[in-house]
Amino acid sequence: MKFPKKLQCVIFDMDGVIIDSEEIHKKAYYETFKSLGVDVSEELYKTMTGSSTINAFQKLVNYFNLDDIPEELVLQKRKRYVNYFENDPTLALVHGVKELIQFLNKQNLTLVLASSSAMVNINRVFSRFDLNQYFTAKISGADLTASKPHPEIFEKAAILGGVSKEQCIVIEDSDNGIKAANDAGIFVVGYENPLVSDQTLKDANLIIRDYNILKNYIIDLK
């Protein structure tokens, strides 16, 4: 698939793409796993990345045949995440992403946030880092009937962007997210976050380590 010549909309994942929050999500998950007395392998955890929290815990409960209620586990994990979010002064945006967002905004491109995170977490991030002014719409896990790798999230994002899928790109850092974009028929940029080591990004249409590369692609289209 080729990079859209008439790019109109950029769809962002959040965790690992906009904010370096993957590690605190992982800490919150593993604290919850520990409280349940289950040993979750890295391989099993990888299958949960990109999914909504409720889907992740539904998978966990089924996998370990637990009696716990997934909705209650979501609340436990969220409480731990919020504690890390509010007390970790090193939490920051991904390097170069604020400049990329501002650049895209100046190009009059529509920006849509499409994340499996809960809206309450999305709003925390967007408020803390003053991002609401740049985005037309935001989608959370609660807005979906199926989580990544199902393509629903990006199909909805394109609709909210008000353009055809052929005029959109997705920026993702997870294999589940990339598969979702592939199946939605949208060009996907795989962002190789240096803090994330368990994703291959092999099915992305373009893999980058620096957001300036994406800026240059867009400049070259003009």
C-alpha positions as CSV (number, residue, x, y, z in Angstrom):
1,M,0.0,0.0,0.0
2,K,1.3,3.4,-0.9
3,F,1.4,6.5,1.2
4,P,-1.8,8.6,0.4
5,K,-1.1,11.3,-2.1
6,K,-4.1,13.3,-0.8
7,L,-3.6,12.9,2.9
8,Q,-6.4,14.5,4.9
9,C,-6.5,12.7,8.2
10,V,-3.9,11.3,10.7
11,I,-5.2,8.7,13.2
12,F,-3.1,8.3,16.3
13,D,-2.9,5.5,18.8
14,M,-2.0,7.0,22.3
15,D,0.1,4.7,24.5
16,G,3.6,4.4,23.1
17,V,2.8,6.7,20.2
18,I,1.8,10.0,21.9
19,I,2.8,9.2,25.5
20,D,5.5,6.9,27.0
21,S,3.0,5.3,29.3
22,E,3.4,1.6,28.3
23,E,5.7,1.0,31.2
24,I,3.2,2.3,33.8
25,H,0.4,0.4,32.2
26,K,2.6,-2.7,32.5
27,K,3.4,-2.1,36.1
28,A,-0.3,-1.6,36.9
29,Y,-1.2,-4.8,35.1
30,Y,1.5,-6.9,36.8
31,E,0.6,-5.5,40.2
32,T,-2.9,-6.7,39.5
33,F,-1.7,-10.1,38.3
34,K,0.3,-10.5,41.4
35,S,-2.7,-9.7,43.6
36,L,-4.6,-12.5,41.8
37,G,-1.7,-15.0,42.3
38,V,-1.3,-15.7,38.6
39,D,2.0,-15.8,36.7
40,V,1.5,-14.0,33.4
41,S,4.3,-14.7,30.8
42,E,5.7,-12.0,28.5
43,E,4.2,-13.9,25.6
44,L,0.7,-13.9,27.1
45,Y,1.0,-10.2,28.1
46,K,2.0,-9.4,24.5
47,T,-1.3,-10.7,23.3
48,M,-3.1,-8.2,25.5
49,T,-1.3,-5.1,24.2
50,G,-3.5,-2.9,22.1
51,S,-6.7,-4.5,23.6
52,S,-9.1,-2.7,25.8
53,T,-8.5,-3.3,29.5
54,I,-11.8,-5.2,29.9
55,N,-10.9,-7.5,27.0
56,A,-7.5,-8.1,28.5
57,F,-9.0,-9.1,31.8
58,Q,-11.7,-11.2,30.2
59,K,-8.9,-13.1,28.4
60,L,-7.0,-13.4,31.7
61,V,-10.0,-14.8,33.6
62,N,-10.7,-17.3,30.9
63,Y,-7.0,-18.3,30.5
64,F,-6.5,-19.0,34.3
65,N,-10.1,-20.1,34.9
66,L,-10.5,-17.4,37.6
67,D,-13.7,-16.6,39.6
68,D,-12.9,-12.9,39.6
69,I,-15.1,-10.4,37.8
70,P,-13.3,-8.7,34.9
71,E,-15.0,-5.4,35.5
72,E,-13.7,-5.3,39.0
73,L,-10.2,-6.1,37.9
74,V,-10.4,-3.2,35.4
75,L,-11.1,-0.8,38.3
76,Q,-8.2,-2.3,40.4
77,K,-5.8,-1.9,37.5
78,R,-7.1,1.6,36.7
79,K,-6.5,2.7,40.3
80,R,-2.9,1.5,40.2
81,Y,-2.4,3.2,36.8
82,V,-3.8,6.5,38.1
83,N,-1.4,6.3,41.1
84,Y,1.6,5.9,38.7
85,F,0.3,8.6,36.4
86,E,-0.1,11.2,39.1
87,N,3.1,10.4,41.0
88,D,5.6,9.8,38.2
89,P,7.2,13.2,37.3
90,T,9.2,11.5,34.5
91,L,6.1,10.6,32.5
92,A,6.4,12.5,29.2
93,L,5.2,12.7,25.7
94,V,7.1,10.6,23.1
95,H,10.0,12.5,21.8
96,G,9.0,14.7,18.8
97,V,5.3,13.9,18.9
98,K,4.1,17.4,20.1
99,E,6.1,19.0,17.3
100,L,4.6,16.5,14.8
101,I,1.0,17.2,16.0
102,Q,1.6,20.9,15.8
103,F,3.0,20.5,12.3
104,L,0.1,18.4,11.1
105,N,-2.3,21.0,12.6
106,K,-0.6,23.8,10.6
107,Q,-1.1,21.7,7.5
108,N,-4.8,21.7,8.2
109,L,-4.9,18.0,8.5
110,T,-7.6,16.4,10.6
111,L,-6.3,14.5,13.7
112,V,-8.2,11.7,15.4
113,L,-7.2,9.8,18.5
114,A,-8.0,6.1,18.4
115,S,-7.0,4.3,21.6
116,S,-8.1,1.2,23.4
117,S,-7.5,3.1,26.7
118,A,-10.4,4.2,28.8
119,M,-11.6,7.8,28.0
120,V,-10.9,8.8,31.6
121,N,-7.2,8.0,30.9
122,I,-7.2,9.6,27.5
123,N,-8.6,12.8,29.0
124,R,-5.9,12.7,31.7
125,V,-3.2,12.6,29.1
126,F,-4.8,15.2,26.9
127,S,-5.4,17.6,29.7
128,R,-1.9,17.2,31.3
129,F,-0.2,17.8,28.0
130,D,-2.7,20.3,26.4
131,L,-3.6,18.2,23.3
132,N,-7.3,18.7,23.0
133,Q,-6.9,21.8,20.8
134,Y,-5.4,19.8,18.0
135,F,-7.8,16.8,17.8
136,T,-11.2,16.7,16.1
137,A,-12.3,13.5,17.8
138,K,-11.2,10.8,20.3
139,I,-12.2,7.1,20.4
140,S,-11.8,5.0,23.5
141,G,-12.1,1.3,24.2
142,A,-15.6,1.9,25.5
143,D,-16.8,3.1,22.1
144,L,-16.0,-0.3,20.5
145,T,-17.8,-3.6,20.2
146,A,-14.4,-5.4,19.5
147,S,-10.8,-4.5,20.4
148,K,-7.7,-4.4,18.3
149,P,-6.8,-6.4,16.2
150,H,-10.4,-6.0,15.0
151,P,-10.4,-3.1,12.5
152,E,-13.5,-1.4,14.0
153,I,-11.5,1.3,15.8
154,F,-9.9,2.6,12.7
155,E,-13.0,2.3,10.5
156,K,-14.8,4.5,13.0
157,A,-11.8,6.9,13.3
158,A,-11.9,7.5,9.5
159,I,-15.7,8.2,9.7
160,L,-15.1,10.7,12.5
161,G,-12.4,12.3,10.4
162,G,-14.9,12.9,7.7
163,V,-12.8,11.5,4.9
164,S,-12.3,8.2,3.0
165,K,-9.9,5.6,4.4
166,E,-7.7,6.2,1.3
167,Q,-7.0,9.7,2.6
168,C,-6.0,8.5,6.1
169,I,-2.9,7.1,7.8
170,V,-2.6,5.4,11.2
171,I,0.3,5.7,13.5
172,E,0.7,2.6,15.7
173,D,3.3,0.9,17.9
174,S,1.7,-2.5,18.5
175,D,1.3,-5.5,16.2
176,N,-2.3,-5.8,17.2
177,G,-2.9,-2.2,16.2
178,I,-1.1,-2.6,12.9
179,K,-3.2,-5.6,12.0
180,A,-6.3,-3.6,12.8
181,A,-5.2,-0.9,10.5
182,N,-4.2,-3.4,7.8
183,D,-7.7,-5.0,8.0
184,A,-9.3,-1.6,7.9
185,G,-7.5,-0.9,4.6
186,I,-5.6,2.1,5.9
187,F,-2.0,2.9,5.4
188,V,-0.2,2.3,8.7
189,V,3.0,3.8,10.1
190,G,4.7,1.7,12.6
191,Y,6.5,3.8,15.3
192,E,9.4,1.9,16.7
193,N,9.3,3.2,20.3
194,P,12.7,2.7,21.9
195,L,11.0,1.8,25.2
196,V,8.9,-1.0,23.6
197,S,10.8,-4.1,22.7
198,D,8.2,-6.8,22.3
199,Q,6.5,-5.7,19.1
200,T,7.8,-6.6,15.6
201,L,5.9,-3.9,13.5
202,K,6.6,-6.2,10.6
203,D,3.3,-5.7,8.8
204,A,3.4,-1.9,8.9
205,N,3.5,-0.1,5.6
206,L,6.3,2.2,6.9
207,I,8.4,1.8,10.0
208,I,10.0,4.9,11.6
209,R,12.0,5.7,14.7
210,D,11.9,9.4,14.3
211,Y,8.8,11.5,13.7
212,N,10.8,13.9,11.5
213,I,10.8,11.1,8.9
214,L,7.0,11.3,8.7
215,K,7.1,15.1,8.6
216,N,9.4,14.8,5.6
217,Y,7.1,12.4,3.8
218,I,4.2,14.8,4.2
219,I,6.3,17.8,3.1
220,D,7.4,15.9,0.0
221,L,3.7,15.4,-0.9
222,K,3.2,19.2,-1.2
